[in-house]
Amino acid sequence: MQNKDMGSGATPPPEKRRIPRKHPRVRLVTQVEATSLGRTENVSLGGVLVVTRETFEANTRVIVRFNLPPDRSIEAPGVVMHSLPQVSMGIKFLQLKDDDRKAIEEFVRQTGEESNSRQSSEAS
């Protein structure tokens, strides 16, 4: 997915996904037999989109590790659902610990409120 510049005042298209995604910039590490470093393009309870040059093929099992601000570490098994070689890969969480799920829910909620607040301020 490419982010197109919508210009100032443009409203982003409505979210069509079942699970809301947010677009934080947090360091993310995925591991298989090698390590791939990247950054998250978005995160949800369902998984993450990782921008990285070191992509893995679809159906590859991975361990995802990343930190949510201020210092909450998340680690979860996942599977690569789609991959654009040397650009990005979408990873679905296979299992989240209850406390990790709650931390991601809270992070998505907070970043959504901050984003909505900024958009309201810019529209005024």
C-alpha positions in Angstrom: 0.0 0.0 0.0 1.3 3.4 -0.9 0.5 6.5 1.1 -0.6 9.2 -1.4 -0.4 12.8 -0.3 -4.0 14.0 -0.1 -3.1 17.6 0.3 -4.2 19.8 3.3 -7.8 19.7 4.3 -8.4 16.3 2.5 -10.2 13.7 4.6 -8.7 10.2 4.5 -11.0 7.5 3.1 -13.1 5.7 5.7 -11.6 2.6 7.3 -13.0 -0.5 5.7 -11.1 -3.1 7.8 -12.8 -5.1 10.6 -9.9 -4.3 13.0 -8.8 -0.6 13.1 -5.2 0.2 12.3 -3.0 3.0 13.5 0.1 4.4 12.0 2.8 4.7 14.7 6.5 4.8 14.0 7.9 2.2 16.4 10.9 0.0 15.9 10.0 -3.5 15.0 12.1 -6.7 14.7 10.9 -9.9 13.1 12.8 -13.1 13.5 13.0 -16.4 11.6 16.4 -18.0 11.1 17.7 -14.5 10.4 16.7 -11.2 11.7 14.9 -8.5 9.8 14.7 -4.9 11.1 12.1 -2.6 9.9 9.5 0.0 11.0 5.8 -0.5 11.4 3.5 1.3 9.0 0.5 0.3 11.0 -0.5 -1.8 13.9 -3.7 -3.4 15.1 -4.8 -6.3 17.2 -4.7 -8.4 14.0 -1.1 -7.7 13.1 1.4 -5.2 11.7 2.6 -3.9 8.3 6.4 -3.8 8.4 8.4 -1.7 6.0 11.8 -3.4 5.5 14.2 -4.4 2.8 14.6 -7.9 4.4 11.2 -9.4 3.6 10.1 -13.0 4.0 7.7 -15.0 1.7 4.0 -15.4 2.5 3.2 -18.2 5.0 6.6 -17.8 6.7 6.3 -18.1 10.5 8.0 -15.3 12.4 8.4 -13.9 15.9 7.5 -10.2 16.1 9.1 -8.0 18.7 8.5 -4.3 19.1 8.1 -1.6 21.8 5.1 0.5 22.4 5.7 3.9 24.0 6.8 4.6 26.6 8.5 1.2 27.2 6.1 -1.7 26.7 7.7 -4.6 24.9 5.5 -6.9 22.8 6.5 -10.3 21.5 4.2 -12.5 19.5 4.3 -15.4 17.0 3.0 -14.4 13.6 2.8 -15.4 10.0 3.6 -13.4 6.9 0.3 -12.9 5.1 1.6 -10.9 2.1 5.0 -9.6 1.1 6.3 -7.0 -1.4 9.9 -8.1 -1.8 12.4 -5.7 -0.4 9.6 -3.2 0.5 7.1 -4.5 3.1 5.3 -7.4 4.6 2.0 -7.8 6.4 2.2 -10.0 9.5 -0.8 -11.5 11.2 -0.4 -12.2 14.9 -1.1 -15.9 15.7 -1.4 -15.4 19.4 -1.2 -12.4 21.8 -0.8 -12.6 25.5 -3.7 -11.0 27.3 -1.5 -8.1 28.7 0.0 -7.5 25.2 -3.5 -7.5 23.7 -4.6 -4.9 26.2 -1.4 -2.8 25.6 -2.0 -2.8 21.9 -5.7 -1.9 22.3 -4.8 1.0 24.6 -2.1 2.2 22.2 -4.5 2.0 19.2 -7.2 3.9 21.2 -4.8 6.6 22.3 -3.2 7.2 18.9 -6.7 7.3 17.4 -7.8 10.0 19.8 -4.6 12.0 19.2 -5.0 11.6 15.4 -8.7 12.7 15.6 -7.7 15.6 17.8 -5.1 16.8 15.3 -7.4 16.4 12.4 -10.1 18.5 14.2 -7.5 21.2 15.0 -6.3 21.3 11.4 -9.8 21.6 10.1 -10.6 24.6 12.3 
